[in-house]
Amino acid sequence: MKQCYLRICAAITLLLLGSCLGGREEFWFERNGSGRLQAEYQLPMFAITSLGGEEKLREIVTNYFTKEPGVSLDKFSLERRGSQAILSLSAGFESVLQLAKLLEKPAPGSNEPALPEPMVKLLGEIAVKRVGLTVDFQRRIDPRQVFADGFISPSQSQMKGYQLQYIMHLPTVVEYSNAHETLNQGRTLVWRYELADAMKQPVETNFIAPIPIPSWAWPAIASLIVISAWWLVRRRKRARKNHCS
């Protein structure tokens, strides 16, 4: 029994040598709420095997994206590089709410297509709320799930140089964010987490931004302002006339 355990540990060590986890995601949000994303993940090959293998994973991901009509998977590729796998995908969405819905966990007993749990944790959990005239975006990512909830996580030296990076391009200037860097006068947010830190606790990308007003709505808003001003002036004139009489 002890010898078998030692063999398992040795196999795990060999799998982890020269293989780790990294990722880069970039989102573009438009004024009408739609957007697109591009992502690339660097995964150990044993993680791909645990997710069902290359062909199975490709089939699962493709089927999963078809369950939400407002989200389309434009590209999905998986490339082997030694003990590493480079997973790339690009997608478009009609609304960030639809993207958040796509990443929701299916109800117990549901027959809807679902991603493997480690893949769900890699993409994270998104919560989007509308608060008055602002949108509150919160995302939480737990990379430990890729390594069996941290049970076979790589060592500190193996994780050195690996990073998780998230970039978001917004149509309005943010009011609040926990981003590590803000560019483009407050419209581009950048988060960079060292993998060693992300393995200790889940990472978060949060921001609050004004809801953009569509261009077609500005004439209606201008008309409303004019009508309101006219109504106030007329009301004051009537009040003065009644006062004088």
C-alpha positions as CSV (number, residue, x, y, z in Angstrom):
1,M,0.0,0.0,0.0
2,K,2.8,2.4,0.9
3,Q,4.7,1.5,-2.3
4,C,1.6,2.2,-4.3
5,Y,1.1,5.6,-2.6
6,L,4.7,6.5,-3.3
7,R,4.2,5.6,-7.0
8,I,1.2,7.9,-7.2
9,C,3.1,10.8,-5.6
10,A,6.0,10.2,-8.0
11,A,3.6,10.3,-11.0
12,I,2.0,13.5,-9.8
13,T,5.4,15.1,-9.4
14,L,6.3,14.1,-13.0
15,L,3.1,15.6,-14.3
16,L,3.7,18.9,-12.5
17,L,7.3,19.3,-13.6
18,G,7.5,22.0,-16.3
19,S,3.8,22.5,-16.3
20,C,1.7,25.2,-14.6
21,L,-1.2,27.5,-15.1
22,G,-1.4,30.9,-16.7
23,G,-4.1,33.0,-18.4
24,R,-4.9,36.2,-20.2
25,E,-8.5,37.4,-20.8
26,E,-9.6,40.6,-22.6
27,F,-13.1,41.9,-22.7
28,W,-14.6,44.7,-24.8
29,F,-18.0,46.1,-23.7
30,E,-20.0,48.3,-26.0
31,R,-22.5,51.1,-25.1
32,N,-25.5,48.9,-25.9
33,G,-24.4,46.2,-23.4
34,S,-23.0,43.8,-26.0
35,G,-19.4,42.8,-26.1
36,R,-16.7,40.2,-27.0
37,L,-13.9,38.4,-25.3
38,Q,-10.6,36.8,-26.1
39,A,-8.9,34.4,-23.8
40,E,-5.9,32.2,-23.7
41,Y,-5.0,29.8,-20.9
42,Q,-1.8,27.8,-20.4
43,L,-2.8,24.6,-18.7
44,P,-0.9,21.4,-17.7
45,M,-1.8,18.5,-20.0
46,F,-2.9,16.4,-17.1
47,A,-5.6,19.0,-16.5
48,I,-6.9,18.6,-20.0
49,T,-7.0,14.8,-19.5
50,S,-8.9,15.3,-16.3
51,L,-11.5,17.4,-18.2
52,G,-12.1,14.6,-20.7
53,G,-9.3,14.9,-23.2
54,E,-8.9,17.2,-26.2
55,E,-11.8,16.0,-28.3
56,K,-14.2,15.6,-25.4
57,L,-13.4,19.0,-24.1
58,R,-13.8,20.7,-27.5
59,E,-17.2,19.0,-27.8
60,I,-18.3,20.0,-24.3
61,V,-17.3,23.6,-24.7
62,T,-19.0,23.9,-28.1
63,N,-22.2,22.4,-26.8
64,Y,-22.1,24.5,-23.7
65,F,-22.0,27.8,-25.6
66,T,-25.0,26.8,-27.7
67,K,-27.3,26.8,-24.7
68,E,-27.4,30.6,-24.4
69,P,-28.7,32.2,-27.7
70,G,-27.2,35.6,-26.9
71,V,-23.6,34.2,-26.6
72,S,-21.7,32.8,-29.5
73,L,-18.4,30.9,-29.5
74,D,-16.5,32.2,-32.5
75,K,-13.2,30.3,-31.9
76,F,-11.9,27.4,-29.8
77,S,-8.5,25.8,-30.2
78,L,-6.3,23.6,-28.1
79,E,-2.6,23.3,-28.9
80,R,0.0,21.0,-27.2
81,R,3.4,22.4,-26.2
82,G,5.3,19.7,-24.4
83,S,3.7,19.1,-21.0
84,Q,1.5,22.3,-21.5
85,A,-1.7,22.9,-23.4
86,I,-2.6,26.3,-24.8
87,L,-6.4,26.7,-24.8
88,S,-7.7,29.7,-26.8
89,L,-11.2,30.9,-27.3
90,S,-13.1,34.0,-28.5
91,A,-16.8,34.7,-28.1
92,G,-19.3,37.5,-28.5
93,F,-22.3,38.3,-26.4
94,E,-25.4,40.5,-26.9
95,S,-25.5,41.4,-23.2
96,V,-23.2,41.0,-20.2
97,L,-26.3,39.6,-18.4
98,Q,-26.4,36.8,-20.9
99,L,-22.7,36.1,-20.3
100,A,-23.4,35.9,-16.6
101,K,-26.3,33.6,-17.2
102,L,-24.2,31.3,-19.3
103,L,-21.7,30.9,-16.4
104,E,-24.5,30.1,-13.9
105,K,-24.5,26.6,-12.4
106,P,-27.4,24.5,-13.9
107,A,-30.1,23.6,-11.5
108,P,-29.8,20.2,-9.8
109,G,-31.2,17.5,-12.1
110,S,-31.1,19.8,-15.1
111,N,-30.2,18.2,-18.5
112,E,-28.6,21.4,-19.8
113,P,-25.1,21.2,-21.1
114,A,-22.5,21.9,-18.4
115,L,-18.8,22.5,-18.3
116,P,-16.5,20.4,-16.1
117,E,-16.2,21.9,-12.6
118,P,-12.5,22.9,-13.0
119,M,-13.4,24.7,-16.3
120,V,-16.2,26.6,-14.5
121,K,-13.8,27.7,-11.8
122,L,-11.3,28.8,-14.4
123,L,-13.9,31.0,-16.1
124,G,-15.2,32.2,-12.7
125,E,-18.5,33.2,-11.4
126,I,-20.0,36.5,-12.6
127,A,-22.7,38.6,-10.8
128,V,-24.1,41.7,-12.5
129,K,-26.5,44.0,-10.7
130,R,-28.1,47.3,-11.8
131,V,-28.0,49.8,-9.0
132,G,-29.8,53.0,-10.0
133,L,-28.0,54.4,-13.0
134,T,-24.9,52.2,-12.5
135,V,-23.9,48.6,-13.1
136,D,-22.2,46.6,-10.4
137,F,-19.9,43.9,-11.9
138,Q,-18.4,41.3,-9.7
139,R,-16.3,38.2,-10.8
140,R,-14.6,35.6,-8.7
141,I,-12.0,33.1,-10.1
142,D,-10.6,30.1,-8.2
143,P,-7.7,28.5,-10.1
144,R,-7.1,25.9,-7.4
145,Q,-9.9,23.8,-8.9
146,V,-7.7,23.1,-11.9
147,F,-5.3,21.3,-9.5
148,A,-7.9,19.2,-7.7
149,D,-8.8,22.0,-5.3
150,G,-5.1,22.5,-4.5
151,F,-4.5,18.8,-3.6
152,I,-1.8,18.5,-6.3
153,S,-0.9,22.2,-6.7
154,P,2.6,23.0,-8.0
155,S,5.4,24.3,-5.7
156,Q,6.2,28.0,-5.3
157,S,9.2,27.6,-7.6
158,Q,7.1,26.0,-10.3
159,M,4.5,28.8,-10.2
160,K,7.2,31.5,-10.5
161,G,6.6,33.6,-13.6
162,Y,3.0,32.4,-14.1
163,Q,0.3,35.0,-14.0
164,L,-3.4,35.5,-14.4
165,Q,-4.3,38.7,-16.3
166,Y,-7.7,40.2,-16.9
167,I,-8.3,43.3,-19.1
168,M,-11.7,45.1,-19.5
169,H,-12.4,47.9,-22.0
170,L,-15.5,49.8,-20.9
171,P,-17.6,52.5,-22.7
172,T,-17.8,54.7,-19.6
173,V,-15.4,55.9,-16.9
174,V,-15.6,53.6,-13.8
175,E,-16.7,55.0,-10.4
176,Y,-15.0,52.2,-8.5
177,S,-12.8,49.2,-9.2
178,N,-10.3,47.0,-7.5
179,A,-8.1,46.9,-10.7
180,H,-4.4,47.1,-10.3
181,E,-4.1,49.5,-13.2
182,T,-6.5,52.0,-14.9
183,L,-5.9,53.2,-18.4
184,N,-7.7,55.2,-21.1
185,Q,-8.9,57.8,-18.7
186,G,-10.7,55.3,-16.5
187,R,-12.2,53.2,-19.3
188,T,-9.7,50.3,-19.3
189,L,-9.1,48.2,-16.3
190,V,-6.2,45.7,-15.8
191,W,-5.9,43.1,-13.1
192,R,-2.7,41.0,-12.7
193,Y,-2.4,38.2,-10.2
194,E,0.6,36.1,-9.6
195,L,-0.4,32.4,-9.7
196,A,1.2,31.8,-6.3
197,D,-1.1,34.4,-4.8
198,A,-4.2,33.2,-6.7
199,M,-3.6,29.7,-5.4
200,K,-3.8,31.0,-1.8
201,Q,-7.3,32.5,-2.3
202,P,-9.7,33.2,-5.2
203,V,-9.1,36.4,-7.1
204,E,-11.7,39.0,-7.8
205,T,-12.3,41.6,-10.6
206,N,-14.9,44.1,-9.5
207,F,-16.1,47.5,-10.7
208,I,-19.0,49.9,-10.7
209,A,-19.6,52.1,-13.8
210,P,-22.4,54.3,-15.0
211,I,-24.8,52.7,-17.4
212,P,-24.1,54.3,-20.8
213,I,-27.0,56.1,-22.5
214,P,-27.6,55.0,-26.1
215,S,-27.1,57.7,-28.8
216,W,-30.7,57.3,-30.0
217,A,-32.0,58.2,-26.5
218,W,-30.3,61.7,-26.4
219,P,-33.0,63.4,-28.6
220,A,-35.7,62.0,-26.4
221,I,-33.9,63.2,-23.3
222,A,-33.4,66.7,-24.8
223,S,-37.1,66.8,-25.7
224,L,-38.0,65.8,-22.2
225,I,-35.8,68.6,-20.7
226,V,-37.3,71.2,-23.0
227,I,-40.9,70.0,-22.2
228,S,-40.1,70.0,-18.5
229,A,-38.7,73.5,-18.6
230,W,-41.7,74.8,-20.6
231,W,-44.0,73.2,-18.1
232,L,-42.2,74.9,-15.1
233,V,-42.2,78.3,-16.8
234,R,-45.9,78.0,-17.6
235,R,-46.7,76.8,-14.1
236,R,-44.9,79.8,-12.6
237,K,-46.7,82.2,-14.9
238,R,-50.1,80.8,-13.8
239,A,-49.1,81.0,-10.2
240,R,-48.1,84.7,-10.6
241,K,-51.3,85.5,-12.5
242,N,-53.5,83.8,-9.8
243,H,-51.5,85.7,-7.1
244,C,-52.1,89.1,-8.8
245,S,-55.8,88.4,-9.2
